[in-house]
Amino acid sequence: MKSPSQLTREVLQCCRLASKRWVCFDTKGDYFEPKNVARELKIACEKAGVKVVSPHDLRHTFISLMDNEVRAPRMVTMAIVGHPAKTMTDGYSHVTNQQIFEWLEKYMKQMSTACNPKSETTITKTAGSN
């Protein structure tokens, strides 16, 4: 059985071949349209009984977690989310797919540990708390 990180790696590898825009796909294997992503996310939030968030909110959360919890290099996070290079030096530095996969694996491990209340290591401080 494949781990979540192995499945994520396969999806990202295939996504590069199939779509430059979407990582999320539906149960039929088709890529979600933007309006459908927001709709499905709203439904999932309501089902879970949590505040409804937008895909953009999730993007900000992911970037913040990569920076603050996982401590991924800024260039890796920028490559994952598709941010362009900001400085001349950034243009000379290139992130490999292997680096992306390694940091996504660290992200998955960190976040799955944080979400598991039985785990020894948990994130106790949430955004906005003091």
DSSP file (Angstrom, degrees, kcal/mol; ACC not computed):
  #  RESIDUE AA STRUCTURE BP1 BP2  ACC     N-H-->O    O-->H-N    N-H-->O    O-->H-N    TCO  KAPPA ALPHA  PHI   PSI    X-CA   Y-CA   Z-CA
    1    1 A M              0   0    0      0, 0.0     2,-0.2     0, 0.0     0, 0.0   0.000 360.0 360.0 360.0 137.7    0.0    0.0    0.0
    2    2 A K        -     0   0    0      1,-0.1     0, 0.0     2,-0.0     0, 0.0  -0.551 360.0-123.7 -84.2 143.6    1.3    3.4   -0.9
    3    3 A S     >  -     0   0    0     -2,-0.2     4,-2.3     1,-0.1     3,-0.2  -0.391  28.7-106.7 -77.2 161.7    1.8    6.2    1.7
    4    4 A P  H  > S+     0   0    0      0, 0.0     4,-2.6     0, 0.0     5,-0.2   0.870 122.2  53.2 -55.9 -37.0    0.1    9.5    1.3
    5    5 A S  H  > S+     0   0    0      2,-0.2     4,-2.3     1,-0.2     5,-0.1   0.873 107.6  50.3 -69.2 -35.3    3.4   11.1    0.3
    6    6 A Q  H  > S+     0   0    0     -3,-0.2     4,-2.3     2,-0.2    -1,-0.2   0.911 112.2  47.6 -66.2 -41.4    4.0    8.5   -2.4
    7    7 A L  H  X S+     0   0    0     -4,-2.3     4,-2.6     2,-0.2    -2,-0.2   0.911 111.2  51.0 -64.9 -41.6    0.5    9.2   -3.8
    8    8 A T  H  X S+     0   0    0     -4,-2.6     4,-2.7     1,-0.2     5,-0.2   0.921 109.5  51.2 -60.6 -43.9    1.2   13.0   -3.6
    9    9 A R  H  X S+     0   0    0     -4,-2.3     4,-2.4     1,-0.2    -2,-0.2   0.926 111.2  47.2 -59.5 -46.3    4.4   12.5   -5.5
   10   10 A E  H  X S+     0   0    0     -4,-2.3     4,-2.6     2,-0.2     5,-0.2   0.908 111.9  50.3 -63.2 -42.2    2.7   10.4   -8.2
   11   11 A V  H  X S+     0   0    0     -4,-2.6     4,-2.7     1,-0.2    -2,-0.2   0.930 112.2  47.2 -61.8 -45.2   -0.1   13.0   -8.6
   12   12 A L  H  X S+     0   0    0     -4,-2.7     4,-1.6     2,-0.2    -1,-0.2   0.889 112.2  49.7 -66.2 -38.0    2.4   15.8   -8.9
   13   13 A Q  H  X S+     0   0    0     -4,-2.4     4,-0.8    -5,-0.2    -1,-0.2   0.934 115.8  42.5 -64.6 -44.8    4.5   14.0  -11.4
   14   14 A C  H >X S+     0   0    0     -4,-2.6     4,-2.1     1,-0.2     3,-0.6   0.861 108.0  61.1 -68.6 -35.8    1.4   13.1  -13.5
   15   15 A C  H 3X S+     0   0    0     -4,-2.7     4,-3.4     1,-0.3    -1,-0.2   0.880  96.9  58.7 -61.1 -38.8    0.0   16.6  -13.1
   16   16 A R  H 3< S+     0   0    0     -4,-1.6    -1,-0.3     1,-0.2    -2,-0.2   0.856 112.0  41.8 -58.5 -34.1    3.0   18.1  -14.8
   17   17 A L  H << S+     0   0    0     -4,-0.8    -1,-0.2    -3,-0.6    -2,-0.2   0.837 124.9  33.5 -81.3 -33.9    2.2   16.0  -17.9
   18   18 A A  H  < S+     0   0    0     -4,-2.1     2,-0.3     1,-0.3    -2,-0.2   0.807 126.4   7.5 -96.3 -32.8   -1.6   16.5  -17.8
   19   19 A S     <  -     0   0    0     -4,-3.4    -1,-0.3    -5,-0.2    -2,-0.0  -0.985  40.0-161.4-155.3 136.5   -2.1   20.0  -16.5
   20   20 A K  S    S+     0   0    0     -2,-0.3    -4,-0.1    -3,-0.1    -1,-0.1   0.494  96.5  43.0 -92.3  -5.0   -0.1   23.1  -15.7
   21   21 A R  S    S+     0   0    0      1,-0.2     2,-0.4    -6,-0.1    -1,-0.1   0.770 103.7  52.5-112.1 -32.7   -2.9   24.5  -13.6
   22   22 A W        +     0   0    0     -7,-0.2    -1,-0.2     1,-0.1    -3,-0.1  -0.916  30.4 168.6-124.5 132.9   -4.6   21.9  -11.4
   23   23 A V        +     0   0    0     -2,-0.4     2,-0.2    -3,-0.1    -1,-0.1   0.720  67.3  83.9 -98.1 -34.2   -3.4   19.4   -8.9
   24   24 A C        +     0   0    0      8,-0.1     8,-1.2     7,-0.0     2,-0.3  -0.472  57.9 179.5 -73.8 137.2   -6.9   18.5   -7.5
   25   25 A F  B     -A   31   0A   0      6,-0.2     6,-0.2    -2,-0.2     2,-0.0  -0.967  21.3-121.6-137.0 157.2   -8.9   16.0   -9.4
   26   26 A D    >   -     0   0    0      4,-3.0     3,-1.8    -2,-0.3     6,-0.0  -0.170  42.5 -85.8 -89.3-175.6  -12.3   14.5   -9.0
   27   27 A T  T 3  S+     0   0    0      1,-0.3    -1,-0.1     2,-0.1    -2,-0.0   0.681 127.4  56.1 -66.4 -17.9  -13.4   10.9   -8.5
   28   28 A K  T 3  S-     0   0    0      2,-0.1    -1,-0.3     0, 0.0     3,-0.1   0.503 118.9-109.1 -89.7  -5.1  -13.5   10.4  -12.3
   29   29 A G  S <  S+     0   0    0     -3,-1.8     2,-0.2     1,-0.3    -2,-0.1   0.501  78.0 129.4  89.3   4.0   -9.9   11.6  -12.7
   30   30 A D        -     0   0    0      1,-0.1    -4,-3.0    -5,-0.0    -1,-0.3  -0.565  63.8-105.7 -88.1 157.1  -10.8   14.9  -14.3
   31   31 A Y  B     -A   25   0A   0     -6,-0.2    -6,-0.2    -2,-0.2     2,-0.1  -0.624  35.2-112.5 -83.3 141.2   -9.4   18.2  -13.1
   32   32 A F        -     0   0    0     -8,-1.2    -8,-0.1    -2,-0.3    -1,-0.1  -0.405  23.8-128.1 -66.9 143.7  -11.7   20.5  -11.1
   33   33 A E    >>  -     0   0    0     -2,-0.1     4,-1.9     1,-0.1     3,-0.7  -0.631  31.0-106.8 -82.9 154.1  -12.7   23.8  -12.7
   34   34 A P  H 3> S+     0   0    0      0, 0.0     4,-1.9     0, 0.0     5,-0.2   0.880 119.7  50.8 -52.7 -43.8  -12.1   26.8  -10.4
   35   35 A K  H 3> S+     0   0    0      1,-0.2     4,-1.8     2,-0.2     5,-0.1   0.850 110.1  51.1 -65.0 -31.9  -15.8   27.3   -9.6
   36   36 A N  H <> S+     0   0    0     -3,-0.7     4,-2.9     2,-0.2     5,-0.2   0.845 105.2  55.5 -73.8 -33.3  -16.1   23.7   -8.6
   37   37 A V  H  X S+     0   0    0     -4,-1.9     4,-2.4     2,-0.2    -2,-0.2   0.951 110.6  45.0 -61.8 -48.6  -13.1   23.8   -6.3
   38   38 A A  H  X S+     0   0    0     -4,-1.9     4,-2.1     1,-0.2    -2,-0.2   0.901 114.8  48.9 -62.7 -41.0  -14.7   26.7   -4.3
   39   39 A R  H  X S+     0   0    0     -4,-1.8     4,-2.3     2,-0.2    -2,-0.2   0.939 113.1  45.6 -64.8 -47.7  -18.1   24.9   -4.3
   40   40 A E  H  X S+     0   0    0     -4,-2.9     4,-2.5     1,-0.2    -2,-0.2   0.873 112.1  52.2 -65.0 -37.0  -16.7   21.6   -3.1
   41   41 A L  H  X S+     0   0    0     -4,-2.4     4,-2.5    -5,-0.2    -1,-0.2   0.908 108.9  50.2 -65.1 -41.1  -14.5   23.3   -0.5
   42   42 A K  H  X S+     0   0    0     -4,-2.1     4,-2.5     2,-0.2    -2,-0.2   0.922 111.4  48.6 -62.0 -44.6  -17.6   25.2    0.9
   43   43 A I  H  X S+     0   0    0     -4,-2.3     4,-2.5     1,-0.2    -2,-0.2   0.922 111.9  49.1 -61.0 -44.8  -19.5   21.9    1.1
   44   44 A A  H  X S+     0   0    0     -4,-2.5     4,-2.1     2,-0.2    -2,-0.2   0.900 111.4  49.2 -63.8 -41.3  -16.7   20.2    2.9
   45   45 A C  H  X>S+     0   0    0     -4,-2.5     5,-2.3     2,-0.2     4,-0.9   0.928 112.1  47.8 -63.4 -44.8  -16.3   23.0    5.4
   46   46 A E  H ><5S+     0   0    0     -4,-2.5     3,-0.5     1,-0.2    -2,-0.2   0.906 111.7  50.5 -63.4 -41.2  -20.0   23.0    6.1
   47   47 A K  H 3<5S+     0   0    0     -4,-2.5    -1,-0.2     1,-0.2    -2,-0.2   0.885 112.4  47.0 -62.0 -39.2  -20.0   19.2    6.5
   48   48 A A  H 3<5S-     0   0    0     -4,-2.1    -1,-0.2    -5,-0.2    -2,-0.2   0.600 111.1-123.5 -80.0 -11.1  -17.1   19.4    8.9
   49   49 A G  T <<5 +     0   0    0     -4,-0.9     2,-0.3    -3,-0.5    -3,-0.2   0.810  67.8 127.4  73.4  29.6  -18.8   22.2   10.9
   50   50 A V  S   <S-     0   0    0     -5,-2.3    -1,-0.3    -6,-0.2    -2,-0.1  -0.745  70.9 -75.4-114.9 165.1  -15.9   24.6   10.4
   51   51 A K        -     0   0    0     -2,-0.3     2,-0.3     1,-0.1    -1,-0.1  -0.302  54.9-109.7 -56.5 136.0  -15.6   28.2    9.1
   52   52 A V        -     0   0    0     -7,-0.1     2,-0.3    -3,-0.0    -1,-0.1  -0.560  42.8-174.2 -72.0 128.4  -16.0   28.3    5.3
   53   53 A V        -     0   0    0     -2,-0.3    -8,-0.1   -12,-0.2    -3,-0.0  -0.815  18.8-122.3-120.7 162.2  -12.6   29.2    3.7
   54   54 A S     >  -     0   0    0     -2,-0.3     4,-1.9     1,-0.1     3,-0.2  -0.594  29.0-109.2 -97.9 163.3  -11.6   29.9    0.1
   55   55 A P  H  > S+     0   0    0      0, 0.0     4,-2.1     0, 0.0     5,-0.1   0.870 122.8  56.9 -56.2 -35.2   -9.0   28.1   -2.0
   56   56 A H  H  > S+     0   0    0      1,-0.2     4,-2.2     2,-0.2     5,-0.2   0.891 103.2  52.8 -64.6 -38.9   -6.9   31.3   -1.6
   57   57 A D  H  > S+     0   0    0      1,-0.2     4,-2.3     2,-0.2    -1,-0.2   0.910 109.2  49.6 -60.3 -42.4   -7.2   31.0    2.2
   58   58 A L  H  X S+     0   0    0     -4,-1.9     4,-2.8     2,-0.2    -2,-0.2   0.874 107.5  54.3 -65.2 -37.0   -5.8   27.5    2.0
   59   59 A R  H  X S+     0   0    0     -4,-2.1     4,-2.4     2,-0.2    -1,-0.2   0.927 109.6  47.3 -61.6 -45.6   -3.0   28.6   -0.3
   60   60 A H  H  X S+     0   0    0     -4,-2.2     4,-2.5     2,-0.2    -2,-0.2   0.908 112.3  50.0 -62.6 -42.1   -2.0   31.2    2.3
   61   61 A T  H  X S+     0   0    0     -4,-2.3     4,-2.8     2,-0.2     5,-0.2   0.929 110.2  50.0 -62.2 -45.7   -2.2   28.6    5.1
   62   62 A F  H  X S+     0   0    0     -4,-2.8     4,-2.7     2,-0.2    -2,-0.2   0.936 112.3  47.0 -58.5 -48.0    0.0   26.2    3.1
   63   63 A I  H  X S+     0   0    0     -4,-2.4     4,-2.3     1,-0.2    -1,-0.2   0.917 113.0  49.3 -62.4 -43.2    2.6   28.8    2.5
   64   64 A S  H  X S+     0   0    0     -4,-2.5     4,-3.3     2,-0.2     5,-0.4   0.916 112.3  47.6 -62.0 -43.6    2.6   29.9    6.1
   65   65 A L  H  X>S+     0   0    0     -4,-2.8     5,-2.5     2,-0.2     4,-1.8   0.904 110.9  51.0 -65.5 -41.0    2.9   26.3    7.3
   66   66 A M  I  <>S+     0   0    0     -4,-2.7     6,-2.6    -5,-0.2     5,-0.5   0.911 118.7  38.8 -61.5 -41.2    5.8   25.6    4.9
   67   67 A D  I  <5S+     0   0    0     -4,-2.3    -2,-0.2     4,-0.2    -1,-0.2   0.947 128.9  26.9 -72.3 -50.0    7.6   28.7    6.1
   68   68 A N  I  <5S+     0   0    0     -4,-3.3    -3,-0.2    -5,-0.2    -2,-0.2   0.814 131.6  25.1 -92.8 -33.5    6.9   28.6    9.8
   69   69 A E  I  <5S+     0   0    0     -4,-1.8    -3,-0.2    -5,-0.4    -4,-0.1   0.871 132.5  29.9 -99.3 -47.2    6.3   25.0   10.8
   70   70 A V  I   <S-     0   0    0     -5,-2.5    -4,-0.2     2,-0.0    -3,-0.2   0.757  89.9-145.5 -85.1 -25.6    8.2   22.9    8.2
   71   71 A R      < +     0   0    0     -5,-0.5    -4,-0.2    -6,-0.5    -5,-0.1   0.878  29.4 177.1  60.2  42.4   10.8   25.6    7.6
   72   72 A A        -     0   0    0     -6,-2.6    -1,-0.2     1,-0.1    -2,-0.0  -0.443  40.6 -91.4 -70.8 147.7   11.2   24.8    3.9
   73   73 A P    >>  -     0   0    0      0, 0.0     4,-2.0     0, 0.0     3,-0.7  -0.342  34.1-121.2 -58.6 142.0   13.6   27.0    1.9
   74   74 A R  H 3> S+     0   0    0      1,-0.3     4,-2.8     2,-0.2     5,-0.2   0.861 111.8  57.1 -55.3 -39.3   11.7   30.0    0.4
   75   75 A M  H 3> S+     0   0    0      1,-0.2     4,-2.0     2,-0.2    -1,-0.3   0.868 106.5  49.4 -63.1 -36.0   12.7   28.9   -3.1
   76   76 A V  H <> S+     0   0    0     -3,-0.7     4,-2.4     2,-0.2    -2,-0.2   0.943 112.2  46.8 -68.1 -47.6   11.1   25.5   -2.6
   77   77 A T  H  X S+     0   0    0     -4,-2.0     4,-2.2     1,-0.2     6,-0.2   0.920 112.3  51.0 -60.2 -43.5    7.9   27.0   -1.4
   78   78 A M  H  X>S+     0   0    0     -4,-2.8     5,-2.2     1,-0.2     4,-1.0   0.894 110.4  49.6 -60.5 -40.1    7.9   29.5   -4.2
   79   79 A A  H  <5S+     0   0    0     -4,-2.0     3,-0.2    -5,-0.2    -1,-0.2   0.903 110.0  50.7 -66.7 -40.6    8.4   26.7   -6.7
   80   80 A I  H  <5S+     0   0    0     -4,-2.4    -2,-0.2     1,-0.2    -1,-0.2   0.922 117.3  37.9 -63.8 -44.6    5.5   24.6   -5.3
   81   81 A V  H  <5S-     0   0    0     -4,-2.2    -1,-0.2    -5,-0.2    -2,-0.2   0.510 113.5-114.3 -89.4  -3.6    3.0   27.4   -5.4
   82   82 A G  T  <5 +     0   0    0     -4,-1.0    -3,-0.2     1,-0.2    -4,-0.1   0.732  55.5 160.0  82.8  21.9    4.2   28.8   -8.7
   83   83 A H      < -     0   0    0     -5,-2.2    -1,-0.2    -6,-0.2     3,-0.1  -0.594  39.1-121.2 -75.3 138.0    5.5   32.2   -7.5
   84   84 A P        -     0   0    0      0, 0.0     2,-0.1     0, 0.0    -1,-0.1  -0.331  37.0 -84.0 -73.7 161.5    8.0   33.8   -9.9
   85   85 A A        -     0   0    0      1,-0.1     3,-0.0     5,-0.1     6,-0.0  -0.415  36.0-161.6 -63.4 139.3   11.5   34.7   -8.9
   86   86 A K        +     0   0    0     -2,-0.1     2,-0.3    -3,-0.1    -1,-0.1   0.725  67.8  36.2 -97.3 -26.7   11.7   38.1   -7.2
   87   87 A T  S  > S-     0   0    0      1,-0.1     4,-1.2     0, 0.0    -1,-0.0  -0.795  84.6-108.6-125.2 167.4   15.4   38.9   -7.5
   88   88 A M  H  > S+     0   0    0     -2,-0.3     4,-0.6     1,-0.2     3,-0.4   0.899 119.4  54.2 -59.8 -41.8   18.1   38.3  -10.1
   89   89 A T  H >> S+     0   0    0      1,-0.2     3,-1.3     2,-0.2     4,-1.1   0.887 101.5  58.3 -62.0 -39.4   19.7   35.7   -7.8
   90   90 A D  H 34 S+     0   0    0      1,-0.3     3,-0.5     2,-0.2    -1,-0.2   0.861  99.2  60.1 -57.7 -35.1   16.4   33.8   -7.6
   91   91 A G  H 3< S+     0   0    0     -4,-1.2    -1,-0.3    -3,-0.4    -2,-0.2   0.738 104.7  48.9 -66.0 -22.9   16.5   33.4  -11.4
   92   92 A Y  H << S+     0   0    0     -3,-1.3     2,-0.5    -4,-0.6    -1,-0.2   0.681  98.6  77.8 -89.1 -19.5   19.8   31.6  -11.2
   93   93 A S     <  -     0   0    0     -4,-1.1     2,-0.4    -3,-0.5     0, 0.0  -0.780  64.4-167.6 -95.0 131.2   18.7   29.2   -8.5
   94   94 A H        -     0   0    0     -2,-0.5     2,-0.4   -15,-0.0   -18,-0.1  -0.958  14.0-140.0-123.1 137.1   16.6   26.3   -9.6
   95   95 A V        -     0   0    0     -2,-0.4     2,-0.2   -20,-0.2    -2,-0.0  -0.793  20.6-138.1 -94.5 132.3   14.6   23.9   -7.5
   96   96 A T     >  -     0   0    0     -2,-0.4     4,-2.0     1,-0.1     5,-0.1  -0.500  20.1-117.0 -86.1 158.6   14.6   20.2   -8.5
   97   97 A N  H  > S+     0   0    0      1,-0.2     4,-2.8     2,-0.2     5,-0.2   0.876 117.0  58.7 -58.9 -37.3   11.6   18.0   -8.4
   98   98 A Q  H  > S+     0   0    0      1,-0.2     4,-2.5     2,-0.2    -1,-0.2   0.901 104.7  49.4 -60.8 -41.6   13.4   15.9   -5.9
   99   99 A Q  H  > S+     0   0    0      2,-0.2     4,-2.4     1,-0.2     5,-0.2   0.921 111.0  50.1 -62.8 -43.5   13.7   18.9   -3.5
  100  100 A I  H  X S+     0   0    0     -4,-2.0     4,-2.5     1,-0.2     5,-0.2   0.939 111.9  47.4 -59.7 -47.4   10.0   19.6   -4.0
  101  101 A F  H  X S+     0   0    0     -4,-2.8     4,-2.2     1,-0.2    -1,-0.2   0.903 111.2  51.2 -62.3 -41.9    9.1   16.0   -3.2
  102  102 A E  H  X S+     0   0    0     -4,-2.5     4,-1.9     1,-0.2    -1,-0.2   0.917 113.7  43.6 -62.4 -43.6   11.3   15.9   -0.1
  103  103 A W  H  X S+     0   0    0     -4,-2.4     4,-2.4     2,-0.2    -2,-0.2   0.857 112.5  52.1 -73.3 -34.1    9.8   19.1    1.3
  104  104 A L  H  X S+     0   0    0     -4,-2.5     4,-2.9    -5,-0.2    -1,-0.2   0.881 108.8  51.9 -66.4 -36.0    6.3   18.0    0.5
  105  105 A E  H  X S+     0   0    0     -4,-2.2     4,-2.4    -5,-0.2    -2,-0.2   0.913 109.9  48.3 -64.4 -42.2    7.0   14.7    2.3
  106  106 A K  H  X S+     0   0    0     -4,-1.9     4,-2.8     2,-0.2    -2,-0.2   0.904 111.9  50.7 -63.0 -40.8    8.2   16.7    5.3
  107  107 A Y  H  X S+     0   0    0     -4,-2.4     4,-3.0     2,-0.2     5,-0.3   0.948 110.8  47.7 -60.4 -49.7    5.1   18.9    5.2
  108  108 A M  H  X S+     0   0    0     -4,-2.9     4,-2.4     1,-0.2     5,-0.2   0.904 114.2  47.0 -60.0 -42.4    2.8   15.8    5.0
  109  109 A K  H  X S+     0   0    0     -4,-2.4     4,-2.0     2,-0.2    -1,-0.2   0.936 114.4  46.5 -65.6 -46.4    4.6   14.2    7.9
  110  110 A Q  H  X S+     0   0    0     -4,-2.8     4,-2.1     1,-0.2    -2,-0.2   0.924 116.4  43.9 -62.2 -45.4    4.6   17.4   10.0
  111  111 A M  H  X S+     0   0    0     -4,-3.0     4,-1.6     2,-0.2    -1,-0.2   0.863 112.0  51.4 -73.5 -34.8    0.9   18.1    9.4
  112  112 A S  H  < S+     0   0    0     -4,-2.4     4,-0.4    -5,-0.3    -1,-0.2   0.870 112.2  48.1 -69.5 -33.4   -0.3   14.5    9.9
  113  113 A T  H >< S+     0   0    0     -4,-2.0     3,-1.0    -5,-0.2     6,-0.3   0.900 110.4  51.8 -67.5 -41.3    1.6   14.5   13.2
  114  114 A A  H 3< S+     0   0    0     -4,-2.1     9,-0.2     1,-0.2    -2,-0.2   0.799 110.8  48.1 -66.2 -28.8    0.0   17.8   14.1
  115  115 A C  T 3< S+     0   0    0     -4,-1.6    -1,-0.2    -5,-0.1    -2,-0.2   0.478  92.7  86.9 -91.7  -2.7   -3.5   16.5   13.4
  116  116 A N    X   -     0   0    0     -3,-1.0     3,-1.8    -4,-0.4    -1,-0.1  -0.849  59.2-165.8-102.2 104.0   -3.1   13.3   15.3
  117  117 A P  T 3  S+     0   0    0      0, 0.0    -1,-0.1     0, 0.0    -4,-0.0   0.706  87.1  58.9 -64.4 -18.8   -4.1   13.9   19.0
  118  118 A K  T 3  S+     0   0    0     -3,-0.1     4,-0.1     3,-0.0    -5,-0.0   0.583  85.2 105.4 -84.6  -9.2   -2.5   10.6   20.1
  119  119 A S  S <  S-     0   0    0     -3,-1.8     3,-0.0    -6,-0.3    -6,-0.0  -0.313  73.5-133.2 -70.9 152.8    0.9   11.7   18.8
  120  120 A E  S    S+     0   0    0      1,-0.2     2,-0.6    -2,-0.0    -1,-0.1   0.858  95.6  55.2 -72.0 -35.7    3.7   12.7   21.1
  121  121 A T  S    S+     0   0    0     -5,-0.0     2,-0.3     2,-0.0    -5,-0.2  -0.882  70.3 159.0-104.8 118.1    4.5   15.8   19.0
  122  122 A T        -     0   0    0     -2,-0.6     2,-0.7    -7,-0.1    -8,-0.2  -0.961  44.5-116.3-134.4 155.1    1.6   18.2   18.3
  123  123 A I        +     0   0    0     -2,-0.3    -2,-0.0    -9,-0.2   -54,-0.0  -0.819  33.9 175.1 -87.5 118.2    1.3   21.8   17.3
  124  124 A T        +     0   0    0     -2,-0.7     2,-0.5     1,-0.0    -1,-0.2   0.713  55.9  75.1 -98.5 -22.8   -0.5   23.4   20.2
  125  125 A K        -     0   0    0      5,-0.1     2,-0.2     4,-0.0     3,-0.1  -0.805  66.3-163.0 -95.8 124.6   -0.4   27.0   19.1
  126  126 A T    >   -     0   0    0     -2,-0.5     3,-2.2     1,-0.1    -2,-0.0  -0.643  36.8 -75.7-103.0 162.8   -2.9   28.0   16.4
  127  127 A A  T 3  S+     0   0    0      1,-0.3    -1,-0.1    -2,-0.2     3,-0.1  -0.299 119.1  17.6 -56.4 132.8   -2.9   31.0   14.1
  128  128 A G  T 3  S+     0   0    0      1,-0.3    -1,-0.3    -3,-0.1     2,-0.2   0.324  98.1 116.2  87.9  -8.2   -4.1   34.0   16.0
  129  129 A S    <         0   0    0     -3,-2.2    -1,-0.3     1,-0.1    -4,-0.0  -0.606 360.0 360.0 -92.9 157.7   -3.5   32.6   19.5
  130  130 A N              0   0    0     -2,-0.2    -1,-0.1    -3,-0.1    -5,-0.1   0.394 360.0 360.0-109.7 360.0   -1.0   34.0   21.9
